[in-house]
């Protein structure tokens, strides 16, 4: 039997495959273009698309454990629910689903609400799943390189309440650990839920101060104007997607996304180490940027 990883060529899927590589388990990566996929040694590229039910059904042949990552697309909810239905019908014994932190409270953020609905489906049907709820990805801020280096600004309007940003390496590691635990179990295991979070609650000003230390120059927080960010994002993505992300940031500003001590302790136990910090990420990124 084998583990199938969806979203295999993306940021998180790549991390999951890297963590699974060398595990001694048959690992497959779902991709629309198997001939172009560049996977770690031992990972098999499998043709399929979550938007194409029949291709996904075929890709699940011989699969016992599934990593389900559905991209932020207009029909995300439909793709996720259909994928779970097909996996259930195929007899998949274990699922690791990538949800989102605070999906149950950010009711007006489309991709949060979609993921929360999927969680409700998992619970209602008693599916053998681990639900992973990541907070804002630390590595999203690699896109801040130009404003940080050229303007001395941290431009992501994450607000003043504070959020517990998570390193994508911890996401990949947590997913791989749960996939292997479920794959190696003789039968389906009970549901589990983990918050994937960082050790610190950081505001926009806190993040700017971390970059000031890492870059050895004063970095200013650009402020909380999400409308300007939405306008800029619309030049790079569909308008619906830009609005979705703006609504997320609006919620970060009004509600925050602070992890609890229980969240951090539970994740630490799963990983076997403390979650990685934003400061470590910033120090590493700054060292790379300044050495070029």
N, C-alpha and C positions, 0 to 999 in steps of 0.2 A: 504494500500500500504506500501512499505518498502524501506529501503536503503540497497543496497548490496555493501559490501566492498571487493575488490579484494586485493591480497597481504596481506590477513588478519592475517597470522601467522608471518609475517616479522616485521622488525624494525618499519617501518612507519605505516603499517596496524594496528599493535598492538596499536600504539599511537592513531590512528583514532578511533578504537573501544573503547578505554578507555575514550576518550572524548565524544563519542556518548552514552555510557552506562548511563542509567538513564534519557535519554531525553524524554521518553514516546513514542518514535517512534519504530516501528518494525525494528530491525537491524539484518542483516544477514551477515555472513562471508564466503566468498568463499574459499574452501580448498579441496585439493585432498584427504585428510584423515579426514573426519568429525568426525570419532569415536575417533581420537586422539587429536582433537583441544581443547585447553584450553582457552576459551573465557570469558570475563566478564559476570556477571550475566545478563540474559535477551537477550544475543546475540545467534542467532541460526546458527549453522554450516550447510552450504549447500555444497553438493558435486559438484565439477566442476573444470575445468582447462582451462585457456585461450588458451592453445595450442590445445584444443579439442573443436571445434566450437559447436558441437551438445550438449556437456555437458554444455557449457556456455549458450547456447540458453535455455536449460531447467532451468538453475539456475536463469534466468531472469524472469521467470513466476511470476507475482505478484509484480515485482520490478518497482518502479517509479523513483528512484534516484540511481545513480551509482558512486561509487568511483573507478576510473580506475588507477591502478598502475600496470605497466608491468615491470617485472624484466629485468635486464641487461642480456639478453640471445641472442644467435646468431640470432634468428628470432624475435627479439623484435618488429621491425616495422610491420611485418606481423601480429603478435598477436594483437597489438594495433589497427591496421586498421580494422581487422576483428571484434574485440570486439566492436568498435564504430559502425560498420555496423549492427551487430546483435542487439545492444542496440537501434539503430535508428529504425530498423524493429520491435522491440518489443514495441515501443512506450514509451520508457523511456523519462520522461519529463525534467530531470536534470542530468548533468554529472559534476563531478569534476575530472579533469585529472591532474596527477602528471607529470609535464614536468621537465625542468631544466633551471637554470639561464645561460644566454648567449648561449642558444641553437642555436640562429640565427647567431652567429658569429664564433663559434668553428666548422667550416665546416668539418674539418678533424678528428673530434672525433666521432667515430661511434654512440655511444649511445646519444650524443648530437644531431647529424644530424638526427637520427631516431625520436627523440622527436620533433624536429622542423618540420619534415615532417608531423607528426601527428597533430601538431598545424595547419599546412596549411590545412589539411583535415577538421578539426573542423571549420575553417574559411570559407573554400570553400563551405561546406555543410550547413553553418549557424546552427551548432548544438548548443543546449542550454547548454553551458558548462562554467564552471569556470576553467581556466588554472592556475595552481600553478607552479611557477618556483623556486624551491629551489636551493640555492647555496650549497657549500660543507657542509656536515653534521658535526657539532661540535663533535657529539658522535662517529664519525669515529675514533677520536683520543683516545678513550678508549683502542684501540689496541696498543697505545704507552706506556702502563703501564710499561712493562719490560724494554725497552730502557731508559725510564725516570728514573725509580727507580734504575736500575742496572748499567747503563752506563752513566747517566747524560746527555742523548741526546734526542732531539726531532728529530725523523727520517723521518717525512713526508716531501718530497721536494716540498713544496707549493710555494717556490720562494720568490722573493724580491719585487714584484709589489704590492702584497696585495690582499686578498680576504675577502669577507664579509660572514663569516661562519654562518650557521643558526643552532639553537637548534632544535632537532627533536620534542621536545614538542610543539614548535611554529608551526611546520608543521602539527602535528596532530590536534592542536587546530584550525588552519586556515581551514583545510580540513573539520573538523566537523561543524564549523560555516557555511561554504558555503553549505555543504550537507543539513543541517537542514533548511537553508534559502530556498533552492530550493525545498526541500521536502514539506515544509509547505506552499509554494506559491500555489495559486489556479490554476495557469497555468505556462507554461514555461517562464523563465526569460531570459533577454538578456545576451550575453557573457560578461565575466569579466576575467581579467588577473591580477595576483598578483605576484610580486617578493617576495620570502621568503628568507630573508637575516638577518644578524646580524647587530648590531649597529656600529661595528668597522671594519675598513679595516686592516687586519693583515697579515704581512709577516711571513716567517718562523722564523726570528729572534725575531719578536714581540711575537710570540707564545712561543718561548723558554723563553723569559723574563717573561711572565705570569706564566709559570711553575716554574721558579726560585723563584718567590714570593710565589706561592702556596705551594711548597715543601720545602721552606726555605733552598735551596741549589742551587748552580750554575748549570743551564741547558744550554747546548750548542746546537745550530742548526747544524744538521749534514750535511747540504749543499744541492746542487741542482742536484745531480746525479740521474736522473730518470732511466738510464739504469740499474743501480744496483738494484733499486727498482723493475723494471720489471722482472729481473732475479729471485729475491726472490719471487715475487708474482706467478711466473710460477710453483713454488713448491706447491702452494696452490689452483690454479685455472687453467682453460684452457689457452693456450698461447694467443688465440685471446682476451680473457678478460684482461689478464695482459697488452697486448699492448694497448688496448682501454684505460685503466686507466693511462698508461704512457703518452699517447697522451693528455689526459685531463690535467695531471700535467705539461706537456710541455707548454700547452696553458696558464695555470695559471702563469707560469714563464714568458712567453713572453707578455701576454696581461693583466694579472690580472683579477679579478672579483669583482670590487668595486661597491657596491650599491650606488645609488644616494640618495640625501635627499628626493626626491619624493617617491622613492621605500620604504624608511623607514617610511615616514609619512603615506603612504597608508596602509602599513602593520600594523602600530600602530593603525590606525583607525579601521581596521578589527578586530584585537585582543582585542582592548580595553585597551591595555597596551604596553609599549615599548618592542621590541623583546629582548629576553634574550641574555646576553653577554657571550663571551668565558671565561672571567675571573670568572664569577659566576660558570660556569661549572667546570673549573679547580679547584677552591677552594673546591667545593663539592666533586669532585673526589679525590683530594688529602687528604681531611679529612677522607674519607672512606678507602683509601689505607693505610694511616698511622695509622689508628686505629686498624688494624688487626695484 
